[in-house]
């Protein structure tokens, strides 16, 4: 009911995934069992690829994106294959006259007819880069040349080979069976409501993958439903993907997340308790370079966005996560009511964009063309969505905040004045109902008896001749479930029509009384025949059934013969008029929708009835349920969202009283006896959470700028004495999440709910007996935050400790295809350097060229680039051994602190990148004999990496070890687990301290051995994967790929948007002025009447209007050059 009900008879069928497979377990330690929840995943490609990666025998992926970093090589043949497959129905290029299509992959079970999505390609779910870089375990070791790929047969062969390897991995293990569910928000609501109670199904998961459901359900609907199911562990992860830019558009840079939420991202993170891992750390191991480069092939193509969400974890500098710190901090927040209201209005406007003035009254202004596109008209949210957001906000709001004042100010003042929605009044009754259900607010209309409120409504609206239903002595419920049974024949025209004609428009229920209409889009849809009421066909009294109406379910749905049952929750007083008319129509926002005094337009009405129709209208206190289901399944099937859903704690204060209940049954008597299964320690309830004050900026785009904590000492006589006698007060900051307030000999530790900066303020109130610490919210500038935040590695679960990276995904090198460099054709490996160079921003590129400021990450990125490209001689130099030093000297001395031996280059199929399969050896005095062995090696590259770069390399080495670890940390011997800390992250780490534990020493496959000298060194080394560090999607500075884009356009002659009419081509000998002039942004041709505008600075680029010039400036400014006179 969070998402609008749509006419779903024309659903697209996705028989196979449209994005390359990923390893779902890539962020879990290898020893940790996976508890996975897969939502919206229609095929098994991710499961099969995960199994192939995790159980590889050597251990104790637009269509062109399937090519990963080699997308340019597969672009032409994949297009040809797409055309061929839709024409012939098979991937084979030979004679197809004898082939028959497999109906399993053509006929949709929902429609029992062909409804395969028009963009489906059976090769899209595989990693087509393996065409050129095959797996080591492939049956054929030959590879396809990088150039001159004349047909798509090699792509098909590579996909089949990968699928064969997946099936082998699947056959080698045993998988527990899973149950498939369909209604995502209902399923998640049921799981979340079961927390703390005995149940026979899981309700906590460490892997949740929701495919691209954000495109179909909306970001708030899916995250509010799924986030509470994510297990409290820093290794747990939630994967989201998007293809439509109306929800998530990576082109917006640092504004990407604000545009996605319509609010400050930090506010949303605190609300949900999760955040994108790359946003928090500033780096990611997943490359979006290919997606960015694909933009040159068209502006309106789908853009693949991918995020990995994790719990907000307060990392200690020593890496501790799970021993003495809460994994998920249960905090309460105080804030300024007016400022929070500004944030809520922004969220409201984001949810209901189609109701904005610019949508209802569009103009012909060119600047608004994109906003008025068809994609932007998709509606995903209802008033139940906004009520659930407020419900979650109320759960984390401090009791010191006057919640009733916030509701009054927001919805009587700020929404009326500042909201861009013009239909706030039309949904007033529905909003009231869902506020009441979720315990957000009970309006004055619902505080009155329904009959009394209906009588006052007659006076307010000056209704004459309107009679109420005869009221029986029993008390009427505040809210009523209104169910209408619509004959399926009403929809026959739409059902039998072409999908492109009607699509899947949302439905809307309108209740009209004389002078007032109210709209309802939070609907519930089912199919079947309800049991009829006994008696006449007309209703003289308002009979409200106690409980759930029972219906016989029609499993054929839209293609069956049963009625379409549509239910919504309505304030009872609105149903007490015999003149109440009920309309079912399309939820199309239009200027007519603003006229709430009149019925809806006839052209949008599908079905009409009146409240007296006892054969088509059913009133009850609960939602209908199919009588064929046994009682144990009724709760899941009807999925009645109880008022306590998504509350942060299971306490009586958060459970609304029975008055707010719509007769929902909350199971309070079956509390789990085992404290461990309830997530509690020692069987005790969680302590009352700390309260923080949020400072919200007053601006058109309000954001949280500071977080403060007040330590009250009035409850402790000794602390009070120390404060009043002016004992010394100081602050000890512990990393970015914690701080200690020192008062004389006493101290108090604070764990912030979000990372804060160093510019903290201390306020002391001796008379009021408190000390307040006020700190700025950290903006996560990756050039200033500590190393352990950039590349965090932590320890979780004190009972069964595991070590893992927080932001970088794991890679199995033995399951990754090796890149065999052909010395005679090195020019074919330019794709590799393109992928690596996408790690740099414009300022970083300037530094590399010698003209920009130095920033710590730049040296690390440049040195990783150098190590990978110098291996096998991709550059003029050829090295496989690299020694990091504080100064450049070709002799043994302790400023050498690390040796890295590159054995092979491989493809990271999950990350669309390349990496080096390496051995690392930290160099210290105690291992001098091992260090001296290096003097016997030849062709060593000594690299200068002093100061903070040395600490970054030590931190990075631990991350790189954990990224490819296949062995277990020994609980009794591991240096990390012995001291319950990661010494590498400690601020006092000395150069002589070994950053790595000894658990992984000498564990290498046979391919690493063969060099007599290295064979003696490898027992002291640890295996690592050395991969590039890419920019997150929300980066302030985009990756510098403009030069690469220009090269691709020139070399491959990629067209921009084609002109409406084909322009005559000028002969080669024509002078320059005869060449047709086109806009470099959109491709529009200039004409004699309407010429093009030149760039006023360089005069080289031409544009059809100022809009195109502004759009192109971010890219053009890098090449806009005026030579000196």
Secondary structure, DSSP 8 states (H G I E B T S, - for coil): --S--B-GGG--B-SS-SS----TTTTS-TTS---EEE-S--SSHHHHHHHHHHT-TT----GGGGGGGGHHHHHHHHHHHHHHHHHHSSS--S--TT----GGGTEETTTTEE-B-TT--TTTTS-GGGGTS--TT-S------SS---SSHHHHHHHHHHHHHHHHHHHTS----------HHHHHHHHHHTTTB--SS---BSEEE-TTHHHHH-HHHHHHHHGGGB-SSTT-EEEEEE--TTT--GGGGGGHHHHHHTS-HHHHHHHHSEEEHHHHHS-BS---HHHHHGGGG-SSS---EEEEEEE-----TT-B-SSSS-SS---EEEE-HHHHHHHHHHHHHHHTGGGBHHHHT----GGGTTTTSSGGG-----HHHHHHHHHHHHHTB-TTS-HHHHHHHIIIIIHHHH--BS-TGGGHHHHHHHHHHTTS---HHHHS-HHHHHHHHHHHTT--S--B-B--SS---SEEEEEEEE-GGGGHHHHHS-HHHH---BEEEEEEETTEEEEE---EEEEEEE---SS-SB-SB---EEEEEEEEE-TTGGGSSSEEEEEEEEEGGGG-BTT-EEEEEE----GGGG-TTS---GGGEEEEEETTBTTTEEEEEEEEEETTS-HHHHHHHH----TTTT-SS--GGGS--GGG-SS-----S-B-S-TTTTT-STT-------EEEEEE--STT--EEEEEEEEE-TT-HHHHHHHHTT--EEEEEETTTEEEEEETTEEEEEE-SS-B-S--EEEEETTTTEEEEEEEB----TTTS-HHHHT-EEEE-SSS-EEEESSS----GGGS-B----GGGGGGGHHHHHHHHTT-BHHHHHHHTTSS---HHHHHHHHHHHHHHHGGGSSS---SEEEEESS--SS--TTEEEEEEEEEEEEETTTTEEEEEEEEEE--GGGHHHHHGGGG--SEEEEE--THHHHHHHHHHHHHHHHS--S---TTT-HHHHHTS-GGG-TT--TTS--S-STTBT---GGG---HHHHHHGGG-EEEEEE--B--TT-SS-B--HHHHHHHHHHHT---S--SS------TTS-GGGS--B-TTT--B--SSS--EE-TTTS--EESSHHHHHHHHHHHTTT------
